[in-house]
Amino acid sequence: MRDSFLAALEEAPPLAAVALFDAYPVLLPPDQRGEAAVQLLVERLLGLDLGDRAAALLRQAMEQASGTSRAALGLRLAMLRL
């Protein structure tokens, strides 16, 4: 199920992928694959000049993550805010 969720996040248009993430955040794996999916969504949102939405996505993902994934997402959020 999580593999299908990750595939959908990668293949869907950016805003549809974020809507999918918002609807089912618990399906995001708490490992490197989940972190990579969030990073990809953030980059796609930034490409559309949606920095505020990208920051909100990072914040939401960071709150659910733990360990090094949480630290990496927090670092990316801090870099985005600068």
Z-matrix of the N, CA and C atoms (Angstrom, degrees):
N
C 1 1.446
C 2 1.531 1 110.50
N 3 1.322 2 116.95 1 -45.22
C 4 1.464 3 120.03 2 -179.22
C 5 1.521 4 111.80 3 -66.13
N 6 1.336 5 117.03 4 -33.63
C 7 1.463 6 119.79 5 177.75
C 8 1.526 7 110.30 6 -65.10
N 9 1.318 8 117.27 7 -40.08
C 10 1.468 9 121.43 8 177.58
C 11 1.524 10 110.49 9 -65.52
N 12 1.321 11 116.08 10 -38.96
C 13 1.461 12 120.99 11 178.17
C 14 1.523 13 110.21 12 -63.22
N 15 1.327 14 117.34 13 -45.44
C 16 1.462 15 120.79 14 179.09
C 17 1.529 16 111.31 15 -63.13
N 18 1.317 17 116.48 16 -40.71
C 19 1.470 18 120.45 17 178.47
C 20 1.524 19 110.58 18 -62.71
N 21 1.325 20 116.82 19 -41.43
C 22 1.459 21 120.79 20 179.09
C 23 1.525 22 110.92 21 -64.79
N 24 1.327 23 117.55 22 -39.30
C 25 1.463 24 120.73 23 178.00
C 26 1.520 25 111.33 24 -62.95
N 27 1.312 26 117.17 25 -36.88
C 28 1.462 27 121.37 26 -178.64
C 29 1.523 28 112.16 27 -75.57
N 30 1.324 29 117.80 28 -34.24
C 31 1.460 30 121.18 29 -171.79
C 32 1.527 31 114.05 30 -93.94
N 33 1.301 32 117.80 31 -25.13
C 34 1.466 33 120.95 32 -177.39
C 35 1.527 34 110.23 33 -72.63
N 36 1.332 35 116.94 34 154.65
C 37 1.473 36 120.01 35 172.24
C 38 1.526 37 109.49 36 -56.88
N 39 1.334 38 118.18 37 152.58
C 40 1.472 39 120.80 38 -173.53
C 41 1.523 40 115.42 39 -50.51
N 42 1.311 41 118.16 40 -49.21
C 43 1.464 42 119.24 41 -177.23
C 44 1.520 43 112.01 42 -69.84
N 45 1.319 44 117.25 43 -35.15
C 46 1.463 45 120.40 44 176.44
C 47 1.525 46 110.53 45 -67.08
N 48 1.332 47 116.58 46 -38.27
C 49 1.463 48 120.54 47 178.79
C 50 1.526 49 110.84 48 -64.90
N 51 1.322 50 117.06 49 -40.24
C 52 1.466 51 120.14 50 178.35
C 53 1.529 52 110.25 51 -67.18
N 54 1.318 53 117.29 52 -39.51
C 55 1.468 54 120.19 53 177.03
C 56 1.527 55 110.27 54 -62.04
N 57 1.312 56 116.71 55 -39.75
C 58 1.466 57 121.04 56 177.55
C 59 1.529 58 110.35 57 -64.01
N 60 1.326 59 116.31 58 -44.30
C 61 1.467 60 120.40 59 177.41
C 62 1.527 61 110.74 60 -60.87
N 63 1.337 62 116.45 61 -43.75
C 64 1.467 63 120.10 62 179.96
C 65 1.528 64 112.11 63 -62.76
N 66 1.325 65 115.96 64 -35.86
C 67 1.466 66 120.25 65 -178.06
C 68 1.520 67 112.80 66 -74.38
N 69 1.347 68 116.88 67 -33.03
C 70 1.465 69 120.71 68 -174.50
C 71 1.532 70 111.99 69 -134.46
N 72 1.313 71 119.36 70 57.49
C 73 1.473 72 119.98 71 -177.16
C 74 1.528 73 113.71 72 -63.89
N 75 1.318 74 117.33 73 -24.24
C 76 1.471 75 119.58 74 -178.91
C 77 1.522 76 112.53 75 -70.70
N 78 1.335 77 117.94 76 -15.12
C 79 1.455 78 120.97 77 179.13
C 80 1.529 79 112.66 78 -81.77
N 81 1.321 80 117.19 79 -8.48
C 82 1.458 81 120.17 80 178.50
C 83 1.525 82 109.38 81 -74.34
N 84 1.330 83 117.77 82 122.78
C 85 1.469 84 119.37 83 -179.32
C 86 1.527 85 111.15 84 -63.41
N 87 1.323 86 117.74 85 141.03
C 88 1.472 87 120.83 86 -178.93
C 89 1.529 88 112.08 87 -84.49
N 90 1.310 89 117.22 88 37.99
C 91 1.467 90 120.99 89 -178.22
C 92 1.532 91 110.11 90 -131.07
N 93 1.309 92 116.48 91 -163.79
C 94 1.460 93 121.88 92 -177.67
C 95 1.530 94 112.25 93 -61.17
N 96 1.321 95 117.09 94 -34.09
C 97 1.475 96 119.64 95 -179.98
C 98 1.524 97 111.04 96 -65.00
N 99 1.321 98 116.80 97 -40.77
C 100 1.455 99 120.71 98 177.62
C 101 1.516 100 111.70 99 -66.20
N 102 1.327 101 115.30 100 -42.14
C 103 1.463 102 119.92 101 177.75
C 104 1.525 103 110.47 102 -61.72
N 105 1.316 104 117.00 103 -43.69
C 106 1.468 105 121.25 104 179.57
C 107 1.527 106 111.20 105 -62.74
N 108 1.326 107 117.20 106 -38.66
C 109 1.463 108 120.76 107 178.58
C 110 1.523 109 110.97 108 -64.68
N 111 1.313 110 117.05 109 -41.97
C 112 1.464 111 120.81 110 178.51
C 113 1.527 112 109.54 111 -65.05
N 114 1.328 113 117.09 112 -43.99
C 115 1.464 114 120.31 113 179.43
C 116 1.528 115 110.53 114 -59.89
N 117 1.334 116 116.93 115 -40.48
C 118 1.460 117 120.99 116 178.41
C 119 1.526 118 110.77 117 -63.79
N 120 1.318 119 117.19 118 -45.02
C 121 1.466 120 120.61 119 177.70
C 122 1.523 121 111.35 120 -61.05
N 123 1.316 122 116.49 121 -41.26
C 124 1.459 123 120.84 122 179.63
C 125 1.527 124 110.25 123 -62.10
N 126 1.321 125 116.83 124 -45.63
C 127 1.468 126 120.06 125 179.75
C 128 1.532 127 111.02 126 -63.31
N 129 1.312 128 116.99 127 -38.91
C 130 1.464 129 120.03 128 179.00
C 131 1.528 130 110.92 129 -66.55
N 132 1.330 131 117.27 130 -38.85
C 133 1.459 132 120.74 131 177.40
C 134 1.529 133 111.03 132 -67.40
N 135 1.314 134 116.34 133 -40.99
C 136 1.462 135 119.56 134 178.06
C 137 1.527 136 110.85 135 -63.25
N 138 1.321 137 116.61 136 -35.00
C 139 1.461 138 120.89 137 176.65
C 140 1.521 139 112.47 138 -62.83
N 141 1.334 140 116.58 139 -24.82
C 142 1.460 141 122.10 140 176.78
C 143 1.532 142 111.46 141 -94.91
N 144 1.326 143 116.74 142 8.31
C 145 1.465 144 123.74 143 -179.18
C 146 1.533 145 111.34 144 62.66
N 147 1.327 146 115.94 145 40.30
C 148 1.465 147 122.23 146 178.01
C 149 1.529 148 109.68 147 -113.01
N 150 1.322 149 115.56 148 60.76
C 151 1.462 150 121.78 149 -176.89
C 152 1.515 151 113.46 150 -62.42
N 153 1.325 152 117.53 151 -39.04
C 154 1.471 153 120.29 152 179.66
C 155 1.523 154 110.80 153 -64.59
N 156 1.328 155 116.34 154 -40.45
C 157 1.471 156 120.16 155 179.36
C 158 1.524 157 110.40 156 -68.62
N 159 1.341 158 116.25 157 -37.21
C 160 1.463 159 120.61 158 177.69
C 161 1.532 160 110.28 159 -63.95
N 162 1.332 161 117.03 160 -41.66
C 163 1.462 162 120.93 161 178.68
C 164 1.521 163 111.10 162 -64.42
N 165 1.331 164 116.78 163 -40.93
C 166 1.467 165 120.17 164 178.36
C 167 1.526 166 110.81 165 -63.95
N 168 1.314 167 116.93 166 -40.14
C 169 1.454 168 121.32 167 177.92
C 170 1.526 169 111.09 168 -63.07
N 171 1.324 170 116.61 169 -44.67
C 172 1.464 171 120.74 170 178.09
C 173 1.522 172 111.05 171 -62.02
N 174 1.309 173 116.31 172 -43.66
C 175 1.470 174 120.43 173 -179.60
C 176 1.527 175 110.31 174 -61.62
N 177 1.325 176 116.68 175 -45.50
C 178 1.466 177 120.86 176 179.87
C 179 1.530 178 111.13 177 -62.75
N 180 1.328 179 116.72 178 -44.51
C 181 1.463 180 120.51 179 -179.92
C 182 1.527 181 110.91 180 -66.72
N 183 1.323 182 117.05 181 -37.68
C 184 1.459 183 120.92 182 -179.60
C 185 1.528 184 111.35 183 -64.60
N 186 1.326 185 117.05 184 -38.17
C 187 1.464 186 121.12 185 179.86
C 188 1.521 187 111.73 186 -63.94
N 189 1.324 188 117.37 187 -29.13
C 190 1.462 189 121.39 188 -179.29
C 191 1.520 190 113.34 189 -90.05
N 192 1.332 191 116.86 190 -21.03
C 193 1.468 192 121.07 191 -176.21
C 194 1.520 193 110.49 192 -81.68
N 195 1.336 194 114.48 193 170.88
C 196 1.455 195 120.08 194 175.99
C 197 1.528 196 108.94 195 -144.24
N 198 1.313 197 115.63 196 164.14
C 199 1.459 198 121.05 197 175.34
C 200 1.512 199 113.66 198 63.49
N 201 1.325 200 115.06 199 -139.30
C 202 1.463 201 120.28 200 -175.32
C 203 1.525 202 112.06 201 -68.62
N 204 1.320 203 118.03 202 -28.98
C 205 1.467 204 119.85 203 177.05
C 206 1.526 205 110.15 204 -64.63
N 207 1.327 206 115.78 205 -41.89
C 208 1.464 207 119.35 206 178.31
C 209 1.523 208 110.86 207 -63.29
N 210 1.318 209 116.74 208 -41.77
C 211 1.458 210 120.78 209 179.22
C 212 1.526 211 111.38 210 -64.17
N 213 1.320 212 117.36 211 -42.91
C 214 1.463 213 121.03 212 -179.39
C 215 1.530 214 111.12 213 -65.10
N 216 1.326 215 116.94 214 -41.55
C 217 1.464 216 120.48 215 178.15
C 218 1.526 217 110.87 216 -66.71
N 219 1.325 218 116.94 217 -39.50
C 220 1.460 219 120.74 218 177.09
C 221 1.516 220 112.10 219 -64.13
N 222 1.314 221 116.68 220 -39.04
C 223 1.467 222 121.04 221 177.18
C 224 1.525 223 110.49 222 -63.78
N 225 1.318 224 116.97 223 -43.43
C 226 1.476 225 121.08 224 178.87
C 227 1.516 226 110.44 225 -64.40
N 228 1.322 227 117.35 226 -38.64
C 229 1.461 228 121.17 227 177.76
C 230 1.535 229 109.93 228 -64.39
N 231 1.309 230 117.45 229 -43.62
C 232 1.464 231 120.74 230 178.68
C 233 1.534 232 110.80 231 -62.82
N 234 1.315 233 117.12 232 -41.03
C 235 1.471 234 120.44 233 178.78
C 236 1.525 235 110.69 234 -65.39
N 237 1.306 236 117.09 235 -36.66
C 238 1.455 237 121.42 236 179.88
C 239 1.520 238 110.89 237 -67.08
N 240 1.302 239 116.40 238 -36.35
C 241 1.470 240 120.13 239 -178.30
C 242 1.526 241 112.91 240 -74.76
N 243 1.328 242 117.20 241 -20.31
C 244 1.464 243 119.02 242 178.24
C 245 1.459 244 108.65 243 -76.67
